[in-house]
Amino acid sequence: MQNKKPVWSVRAEQPKDVDHIEDLTIKAFESAAYSDHHEQFILCALRQSGQLSISLVAELDGQIIGHVAISPVRISSGKEGWYGLGPVSVLPEFQRQGIGRDLIETALSQLKKQHAKGCVVLGEPDYYARFGFRPLSQLVLEGVPAEYFQALAFENEIPQGYVQYHASFNAAS
């Protein structure tokens, strides 16, 4: 008998989901060496400041097992319509099953429907390349190796400048 692959659904975050999202974010980043373990604080600050443009959860049998956030970024050239992807969280026991992929693809699709110009991400180059992200020399996030800061343009025009995430990304508590 073959093991059945779990079937999850992706939907918009609801107010009742906030505590579950916080818990899963803590668990998802608990053993991540590259994390400062502030992701749950960032999400809270983005929510409180009204900067959480897209917030989706993956749900399986009534349990929230994944989350993705998208928020606006500023580009020093003044170009508008660009967003940042992340944090992306999946409970450790559900990682490597395609949940993160589904969350990211759905979030990017929604972003395109909102007529966004593009999206940036700070993360593992090989993972995010599968979604079309790539380092663009025109867009710089100071203090970060270029290969870890990637962009995905939804139009032909790519702005040039320094990218700044919302101040919520400095939240530490």
SULTA-V378403 format. One record per residue. RES is the residue in one small letter. SS is DSSP state (@ for helix, = for strand, . for the rest). PHI is phi in whole degrees, 0 to 359 (NA if undefined). D_CENTER is the distance of its C-alpha to the mean C-alpha in Angstrom with 1 decimal. Layout:
# SULTA-V378403
res=RES ss=SS phi=PHI d_center=D_CENTER
res=RES ss=SS phi=PHI d_center=D_CENTER
This chain:
# SULTA-V378403
res=m ss=. phi=NA d_center=36.6
res=q ss=. phi=275 d_center=33.1
res=n ss=. phi=289 d_center=30.1
res=k ss=. phi=277 d_center=28.1
res=k ss=. phi=288 d_center=24.4
res=p ss=. phi=297 d_center=22.7
res=v ss=. phi=248 d_center=21.5
res=w ss=. phi=250 d_center=18.5
res=s ss== phi=238 d_center=17.4
res=v ss== phi=247 d_center=14.2
res=r ss== phi=212 d_center=14.8
res=a ss== phi=292 d_center=13.8
res=e ss=. phi=300 d_center=13.7
res=q ss=. phi=245 d_center=17.2
res=p ss=@ phi=308 d_center=18.8
res=k ss=@ phi=292 d_center=20.3
res=d ss=@ phi=273 d_center=17.0
res=v ss=@ phi=304 d_center=16.0
res=d ss=@ phi=295 d_center=18.1
res=h ss=@ phi=295 d_center=16.9
res=i ss=@ phi=297 d_center=13.2
res=e ss=@ phi=299 d_center=14.4
res=d ss=@ phi=299 d_center=16.6
res=l ss=@ phi=291 d_center=14.3
res=t ss=@ phi=294 d_center=11.7
res=i ss=@ phi=301 d_center=14.9
res=k ss=@ phi=294 d_center=16.2
res=a ss=@ phi=295 d_center=13.2
res=f ss=@ phi=258 d_center=13.3
res=e ss=. phi=307 d_center=17.1
res=s ss=. phi=252 d_center=18.3
res=a ss=. phi=281 d_center=15.7
res=a ss=. phi=296 d_center=17.9
res=y ss=. phi=275 d_center=15.5
res=s ss=. phi=267 d_center=14.1
res=d ss=. phi=266 d_center=16.0
res=h ss=. phi=64 d_center=15.2
res=h ss=. phi=249 d_center=14.2
res=e ss=@ phi=304 d_center=10.6
res=q ss=@ phi=295 d_center=12.5
res=f ss=@ phi=288 d_center=14.3
res=i ss=@ phi=299 d_center=11.5
res=l ss=@ phi=300 d_center=10.3
res=c ss=@ phi=298 d_center=14.1
res=a ss=@ phi=293 d_center=14.7
res=l ss=@ phi=298 d_center=12.2
res=r ss=@ phi=298 d_center=13.8
res=q ss=@ phi=295 d_center=17.2
res=s ss=. phi=269 d_center=17.0
res=g ss=. phi=73 d_center=16.0
res=q ss=. phi=257 d_center=12.9
res=l ss== phi=273 d_center=10.4
res=s ss== phi=290 d_center=10.8
res=i ss== phi=224 d_center=9.1
res=s ss== phi=218 d_center=8.8
res=l ss== phi=241 d_center=9.7
res=v ss== phi=239 d_center=11.5
res=a ss== phi=256 d_center=13.3
res=e ss== phi=234 d_center=16.9
res=l ss== phi=227 d_center=19.8
res=d ss=. phi=50 d_center=23.3
res=g ss=. phi=82 d_center=22.2
res=q ss== phi=255 d_center=19.9
res=i ss== phi=280 d_center=16.2
res=i ss== phi=244 d_center=14.9
res=g ss== phi=202 d_center=11.1
res=h ss== phi=207 d_center=8.3
res=v ss== phi=223 d_center=4.9
res=a ss== phi=236 d_center=4.5
res=i ss== phi=226 d_center=5.3
res=s ss== phi=220 d_center=8.3
res=p ss== phi=292 d_center=11.2
res=v ss== phi=239 d_center=12.3
res=r ss== phi=253 d_center=16.0
res=i ss== phi=244 d_center=17.8
res=s ss=. phi=301 d_center=21.3
res=s ss=. phi=287 d_center=23.0
res=g ss=. phi=93 d_center=22.3
res=k ss=. phi=299 d_center=20.6
res=e ss=. phi=254 d_center=18.5
res=g ss=. phi=92 d_center=16.1
res=w ss== phi=252 d_center=13.2
res=y ss== phi=226 d_center=9.6
res=g ss== phi=247 d_center=6.7
res=l ss== phi=267 d_center=3.2
res=g ss== phi=126 d_center=2.1
res=p ss== phi=288 d_center=4.2
res=v ss== phi=244 d_center=4.5
res=s ss== phi=229 d_center=8.3
res=v ss== phi=223 d_center=11.4
res=l ss=. phi=307 d_center=14.9
res=p ss=@ phi=308 d_center=16.7
res=e ss=@ phi=289 d_center=19.5
res=f ss=@ phi=247 d_center=17.3
res=q ss=. phi=289 d_center=15.3
res=r ss=. phi=66 d_center=16.5
res=q ss=. phi=238 d_center=17.4
res=g ss=. phi=100 d_center=14.9
res=i ss=@ phi=292 d_center=12.9
res=g ss=@ phi=301 d_center=9.5
res=r ss=@ phi=301 d_center=10.9
res=d ss=@ phi=298 d_center=11.9
res=l ss=@ phi=298 d_center=8.8
res=i ss=@ phi=294 d_center=7.0
res=e ss=@ phi=299 d_center=10.5
res=t ss=@ phi=294 d_center=11.1
res=a ss=@ phi=297 d_center=8.3
res=l ss=@ phi=295 d_center=9.5
res=s ss=@ phi=299 d_center=13.0
res=q ss=@ phi=296 d_center=12.8
res=l ss=@ phi=298 d_center=11.7
res=k ss=@ phi=298 d_center=14.7
res=k ss=@ phi=296 d_center=16.9
res=q ss=. phi=273 d_center=16.3
res=h ss=. phi=65 d_center=17.8
res=a ss=. phi=294 d_center=15.0
res=k ss=. phi=272 d_center=16.2
res=g ss== phi=177 d_center=13.2
res=c ss== phi=217 d_center=9.7
res=v ss== phi=242 d_center=9.2
res=v ss== phi=211 d_center=7.2
res=l ss== phi=251 d_center=8.9
res=g ss=. phi=179 d_center=9.6
res=e ss=. phi=297 d_center=12.2
res=p ss=@ phi=305 d_center=13.9
res=d ss=@ phi=295 d_center=15.5
res=y ss=@ phi=293 d_center=12.5
res=y ss=@ phi=283 d_center=10.5
res=a ss=@ phi=298 d_center=14.0
res=r ss=. phi=295 d_center=14.5
res=f ss=. phi=262 d_center=12.2
res=g ss=. phi=101 d_center=14.3
res=f ss=. phi=289 d_center=12.4
res=r ss== phi=205 d_center=15.2
res=p ss=. phi=296 d_center=16.5
res=l ss=. phi=238 d_center=18.3
res=s ss=. phi=297 d_center=21.1
res=q ss=. phi=287 d_center=21.1
res=l ss== phi=247 d_center=17.8
res=v ss== phi=233 d_center=17.9
res=l ss=. phi=248 d_center=16.0
res=e ss=. phi=302 d_center=19.0
res=g ss=. phi=82 d_center=19.6
res=v ss=. phi=238 d_center=17.1
res=p ss=. phi=304 d_center=18.6
res=a ss=@ phi=306 d_center=18.1
res=e ss=@ phi=292 d_center=17.1
res=y ss=@ phi=268 d_center=14.0
res=f ss== phi=249 d_center=12.8
res=q ss== phi=235 d_center=12.3
res=a ss== phi=224 d_center=12.4
res=l ss== phi=226 d_center=12.9
res=a ss== phi=272 d_center=15.6
res=f ss=. phi=267 d_center=16.5
res=e ss=. phi=229 d_center=20.0
res=n ss=. phi=289 d_center=22.5
res=e ss=. phi=279 d_center=22.4
res=i ss=. phi=248 d_center=20.2
res=p ss=. phi=290 d_center=20.6
res=q ss=. phi=238 d_center=21.8
res=g ss== phi=155 d_center=21.0
res=y ss== phi=270 d_center=19.1
res=v ss== phi=262 d_center=15.6
res=q ss== phi=231 d_center=15.1
res=y ss== phi=283 d_center=12.1
res=h ss=. phi=301 d_center=13.5
res=a ss=@ phi=303 d_center=15.9
res=s ss=@ phi=302 d_center=13.9
res=f ss=@ phi=288 d_center=12.1
res=n ss=@ phi=266 d_center=15.7
res=a ss=. phi=299 d_center=16.2
res=a ss=. phi=236 d_center=18.0
res=s ss=. phi=199 d_center=19.5
